[in-house]
Amino acid sequence: QGPISGVNKEIAVLQCHGDCDPLVPLMFGSLTVEKLKSMINPANVTFRTYPGMMHSSCIEEMMDIKQFIDKHLPSVD
């Protein structure tokens, strides 16, 4: 599509990856986060890895996602 510009360059991104993922190797996650950092404000890109996690999720990841949502999205009270 087009280049990222304006307010979209300031979007917050959380990328999570297990360090034992057999389907999507951690190297691909690392390359993806570097590409994201070249496209948007790198200070707004967070990359979290989870030791021993395969192609799945874990409680620590879910807690990180909840914190990210609470920080960046408005409350739906």
Contacts in CASP RR format, 6 or more apart in sequence:
PFRMAT RR
TARGET T0000
AUTHOR 0000-0000-0000
METHOD contacts of the structure
MODEL  1
QGPISGVNKEIAVLQCHGDCDPLVPLMFGSLTVEKLKSMINPANVTFRTY
PGMMHSSCIEEMMDIKQFIDKHLPSVD
4 39 0 8 1.000
4 40 0 8 1.000
8 40 0 8 1.000
9 39 0 8 1.000
9 40 0 8 1.000
9 41 0 8 1.000
10 40 0 8 1.000
10 41 0 8 1.000
10 44 0 8 1.000
11 40 0 8 1.000
11 44 0 8 1.000
12 44 0 8 1.000
12 45 0 8 1.000
12 46 0 8 1.000
12 68 0 8 1.000
12 71 0 8 1.000
12 72 0 8 1.000
13 36 0 8 1.000
13 40 0 8 1.000
13 44 0 8 1.000
13 45 0 8 1.000
13 46 0 8 1.000
14 46 0 8 1.000
14 48 0 8 1.000
14 64 0 8 1.000
14 65 0 8 1.000
14 68 0 8 1.000
15 29 0 8 1.000
15 32 0 8 1.000
15 33 0 8 1.000
15 36 0 8 1.000
15 45 0 8 1.000
15 46 0 8 1.000
15 47 0 8 1.000
15 48 0 8 1.000
16 47 0 8 1.000
16 48 0 8 1.000
16 49 0 8 1.000
16 50 0 8 1.000
16 57 0 8 1.000
16 61 0 8 1.000
16 64 0 8 1.000
16 65 0 8 1.000
17 24 0 8 1.000
17 26 0 8 1.000
17 29 0 8 1.000
17 47 0 8 1.000
17 48 0 8 1.000
17 49 0 8 1.000
17 50 0 8 1.000
17 53 0 8 1.000
18 26 0 8 1.000
18 49 0 8 1.000
18 50 0 8 1.000
18 51 0 8 1.000
18 52 0 8 1.000
18 53 0 8 1.000
18 54 0 8 1.000
18 55 0 8 1.000
19 26 0 8 1.000
19 49 0 8 1.000
19 50 0 8 1.000
19 51 0 8 1.000
19 52 0 8 1.000
19 53 0 8 1.000
20 51 0 8 1.000
20 52 0 8 1.000
20 53 0 8 1.000
20 54 0 8 1.000
21 53 0 8 1.000
21 54 0 8 1.000
21 55 0 8 1.000
22 54 0 8 1.000
22 55 0 8 1.000
23 55 0 8 1.000
24 55 0 8 1.000
26 49 0 8 1.000
29 47 0 8 1.000
30 47 0 8 1.000
33 45 0 8 1.000
33 47 0 8 1.000
36 45 0 8 1.000
37 45 0 8 1.000
46 68 0 8 1.000
48 61 0 8 1.000
48 64 0 8 1.000
50 58 0 8 1.000
50 60 0 8 1.000
50 61 0 8 1.000
53 61 0 8 1.000
END
